[in-house]
């Protein structure tokens, strides 16, 4: 049987320099390739930057990213594109497409004349992919993952570009149905809208002995709370700290670990001091994805206090390790936390409400084995099957067009 040739296109893809960046895109692709029915090449552009000097921080990592590399058996190319200050948000789709054009042509010249472009993240990646699909006369799918449809469309020009790309795409995929509801609400053809949720790697994320992990990580807490994600306002780590401050009034042994790095670190440290819980809060900085299972296994509860989420991978990762969650009742999260074994949803994004949610979860009793069993219902197989069916239909239609 002839394999389907897929060009995976996204700036959200790991590299040797940033191995955890967009790991969910790589994971979905790796699971798809296990089917044996698809072969893929990856184009993952990075912004151009002139210096690898570490003093430039994240920008230096762009410059240090290799032009081409092999990752887990995948051929990944990182062409450069211009991301101009201030106007970058509106010009990025065009500069991204122009920067990637030669790399796409090179793939074809080398013999990989792909059947379809599979793009991830609607803006700017999906819009750029729509331009490339037009230039190379290829069908296109675009996967929406969260802020690309629940935040960026508040800007009029990006919204118009997203709408154009959605019309150009043969299929749009949402990691939760709430994201496809956005496009449906704009009047897009429902037959082209598909929900294929993220799965969880049940081998990587598995329960480890809680006491042993606490000893190894030198961490305690009754209860031990965990908050994972970039240190930005939208992720709500400040809410988690406020919830801890409420909780310690009744449970003085409560502790919170915040895993991630970002612009809010100083503010979060100051907030913990102001609320008198500095000794009960530990900020670890950014950790490799492969290390997270130890922290999930050590914790009693994962908190996700976000204001916006598509399909938050941390929820299933935590549950797969046996740790239930307390999360804001927004966007795709109710589709993930859909059973008492999974955890609790909180309607109000406040420390008081989250503290109450934690208390309710603990009062009901935590069955870590049941939480793991719930997560086992979220393997990648259904997502792989959905992609294969969609890609096959699209390419067949394209071949007869």
Phi, psi and omega in degrees: 000133182289131179283146175282132180261119185241129171265114177272126186232120176187145170283347179268081179209139183295158173221173178296336180274324179232077190292343181258356184291119178060034185297336179293330176290315178297318181299314180299319180293316179299321178294321178297318182294335178298339180294337182077003183258357186225144164237149187219152166237152185242131169244114184234084184297151174231149179299143176288137174212142190278344190229140175263007180300125184304340182294345178273001174061232183300326180297323179296329179292327175301312182295328183278350181291129181294153180291332180206141180204165174254128177230116178050042178082002180261137175274114185240127176248142182238073175295156181265149173221158183273122176245093187285142177300145175070312182261002185303325184296322183272334181267345187304318180302318181288314181294327178295314180294316179296320180294330184268346189303315181295323179294323177294315179297321179298320177302313181296317180298328180278358176107358179263077179274089190293156181271337190199147172260127177248103185259150180236131180084119192291330183215127004272351189302312183295322179292317177298318180295326178295322175296315180297320179298322178291314182296322184259003178055057180235149173289161190217140165239148178230130177259125174270139188235354179156258185297342178296333177241342180257001178224307186301324181297356175289347175265122189303314183293310175304322179299316180297321179293321177298317180297319178298315180296320180296324177290326181286331184288143175283338178201141173248138181242134174244140178284350170213157184291336179300327179288320177291334176297331177297309181294323178297320179293335177276358177094015180283152185301116182299334180292341180262002184254126186226139175255115176232098187291158171290147172260191177227142178283101187284350175272318179291317181256104184217156181292131170246158183302122187299313182297319180295320180291321178296322179293316181295320183272356182053059181217142176230191178146132177231084003270167173259119182256151182227138175226122189236132176149170177305143180278075177231158185305318186301332181280344171073029177297331177295327176294320179298320178294319177296322178296319177300316180300324176291317187292322184293344176296327180253334182231083186298344179274359183295143178222155179228133173247129178248119181251122180148171178222154179161187189292342184269002187303312181297317181295322180292319178297318179294321180296316179300320178294317181297326181270000176075026181238022181306320182287344181259358181244133178235121175259117186271345192081189181284139179233150177299146179305326182291343181270345189296329184300330178295318181287320176301316183293328180286330187282160172266326183213137170263134175254134172230099188260032186293155172269336178215137174208146170274275175228102188281113182297330183299331181297308181290325178300315179297312181298323180297336176270004177091007184256118180287171188232156168235120190220155177294138182278076183221151173044239185278351186300319177299338177284338178268315182263080189243019182203150178302330179294334181283324182145212184228148173256144182242125184284323184256131182273079180214158178299321180298314181294320179291322177299319178294321178296320178296314180300317181296319179297312182293323180295326180285342181091138182254124175250095187298327179293321179292323177296318177298316180299322178299315181296331181294345175282359183242048174288175182274353190300316181297323179292318177299313180299320180295319178296315181300317181295315182293312181298320180297314179298314183297315183291326177294317178297317181296322182293332181261002181285000000 
